[in-house]
Amino acid sequence: MTVSHPTHDSRYPDPAALLTLIKPVTWFPPMWAYLCGVVSSGVPVGDRPGLVLLGVVLAGPVVCGMSQAANDWCDRHVDAINEPHRPIPSGRVPGRWGLWVALAMSALALVMGWFLGPWGFGATCLGVIAAWAYSAEPLRLKKSGWWGPGLVGLCYEGLPWITGAAVLAQGAPALPVLGLALLYALGAHGIMTLNDFKAIEGDRATGIRSLPATLGPERAARIACWVMAVPQLAVIALLLGWDRPWHALAVAALLAGQGLAMRRMMTDPRALTPWYNGTGVTLYVSGMMVSAFAVRGLEALP
């Protein structure tokens, strides 16, 4: 008789599951936003390459990864309904390992943020606090379909953008940079609403009032589309006012592409939101970088 021996001690997490826990696929938005801030600062990347690299790693793998671990730990009961195959409910990350990972990464984020100077450290503190405020009791802002996506949109797009600009410029970003960062952060509320479509049943069962859970897929998708589109219209108007017609035209073309993708998504919002996240959101973040290049060299703006 052949006796099989376990290849992994169930008291400890599976290394592959730990990587899944911090979700590398989610790291791109804050890393990209930080780079938008770097570009919009007008400071050549070659002048401070270490700050660029440190900020990108901090924004993506560390702070965003930490927020994913914290969210999965605080959501383990919801995930047992929605997605029982995830690392914590499946037992691949056993016991309190999910919590320990999130706490250890929070501490690592603060240490790394210290080396980005006062602006970078302050932004890191805000990001860590926001991650726990979103997921953990007693605040658990993700219970609200309005506050939750708004906070995530701010931390994924606005805060990293402002941080990248401030760290490179070593001072407060110019008002046009702040305006663009906040508008794209506002629009990201719609992106985060679309991300909630995959958890409708679990949200309803556990009292999380996401927009898809409370309004239904069609109404929530329609609101998300408007929330994504209107701030980009404001960006186009600002770029025209700043005498950046070609950049405004590029953002308008990207928005038109999103409009076509939105029309297709609205034919079956629940089934097509993953498709939209791979198409329309790509066009959205492309507009961010176009806008960042538009405000380089602020002394040239009227």
Buried (B, 14 or more C-beta within 10 A) or exposed (E): EEEEEEEEEEEEBBEEBBEBBBBEEBBBBBBBBBBBBBBBBBBEBEEBEEBBEBBBBBBBBBBBBBBBBBBBBBBBEBBBBBBEEBBBBBEBBBEEBBBBBBBEBBEBBBEBBEBBBEBBBBBBBBBBEBBBBBBBEEBBBBBBBBBBBBBBBBBBBBBBBBBBBBBBBEEEBBEBBBBBBBBBBBBBBBBBBBBBBBBBEBBBBBEBBBBBBBBEBEEBBBBBBEBBBBBBBBBBEBBBEBEBEEBBBBBBBBBEBBBEBBEEBBEEBBEBBBEBBEBBBBBBBBBBBBBBBBBBEBEEBE
